[in-house]
């Protein structure tokens, strides 16, 4: 599973977007020889999802310079 910083997302820089924030509870199984190997494999490759619950927590529109209206 990989995560990246919002600043690395090219679409955020170039177009209007909304950021959706979710709470995700998951049960993931990983086949490995020991716990250290399992954690490493989970971080690098992921695992088998046997249960997943998703709840929307927030949605925020991002500011885009073209949308700015100057009310002077």
C-alpha positions as CSV (number, residue, x, y, z in Angstrom):
1,X,0.0,0.0,0.0
2,X,1.4,3.4,-0.9
3,X,0.7,6.8,0.3
4,X,1.9,10.1,-1.2
5,X,1.8,13.7,-0.3
6,X,-1.0,15.9,-1.7
7,X,1.7,18.2,-3.2
8,X,2.8,15.2,-5.4
9,X,-0.6,14.9,-7.1
10,X,-0.4,16.6,-10.5
11,X,-4.2,16.8,-10.9
12,X,-4.4,18.9,-7.7
13,X,-2.1,21.5,-9.3
14,X,-3.8,21.7,-12.6
15,X,-7.6,21.3,-12.2
16,X,-10.4,22.0,-9.7
17,X,-10.7,19.1,-7.3
18,X,-12.5,18.1,-4.1
19,X,-10.6,16.3,-1.4
20,X,-12.6,13.5,0.1
21,X,-11.4,12.1,3.5
22,X,-12.5,8.6,4.5
23,X,-12.1,6.5,7.6
24,X,-11.3,2.9,6.5
25,X,-11.3,-0.1,8.8
26,X,-9.9,-3.2,7.2
27,X,-8.9,-6.7,8.0
28,X,-6.0,-7.8,5.8
29,X,-4.3,-11.2,5.7
30,X,-0.7,-11.6,4.7
31,X,1.1,-15.0,4.1
32,X,4.6,-14.9,5.5
33,X,7.2,-16.8,7.5
34,X,7.2,-14.4,10.5
35,X,5.7,-11.1,11.7
36,X,8.6,-8.9,10.5
37,X,8.3,-10.4,7.0
38,X,4.5,-10.0,7.1
39,X,4.8,-6.3,8.0
40,X,7.3,-5.7,5.3
41,X,5.2,-7.5,2.7
42,X,2.1,-5.6,3.8
43,X,3.8,-2.3,3.4
44,X,5.3,-3.1,0.0
45,X,2.8,-5.4,-1.7
46,X,-0.4,-5.2,0.4
47,X,-2.4,-8.3,1.4
48,X,-5.7,-10.0,1.0
49,X,-8.6,-7.8,2.2
50,X,-11.2,-9.9,4.0
51,X,-13.3,-7.1,5.4
52,X,-13.5,-3.4,4.7
53,X,-15.8,-0.6,6.1
54,X,-15.6,2.9,4.7
55,X,-17.1,6.0,6.1
56,X,-16.9,9.5,4.5
57,X,-15.6,11.9,7.1
58,X,-15.2,15.2,5.1
59,X,-15.3,16.7,1.6
60,X,-13.5,20.0,0.9
61,X,-13.3,21.9,-2.4
62,X,-9.8,23.1,-3.2
63,X,-9.1,26.7,-4.2
64,X,-8.1,27.2,-7.8
65,X,-6.7,30.6,-8.9
66,X,-9.1,30.7,-11.9
67,X,-12.1,30.5,-9.5
68,X,-11.0,33.6,-7.6
69,X,-13.3,36.6,-7.9
70,X,-11.9,39.9,-6.8
71,X,-14.6,42.0,-5.0
72,X,-12.7,45.3,-4.7
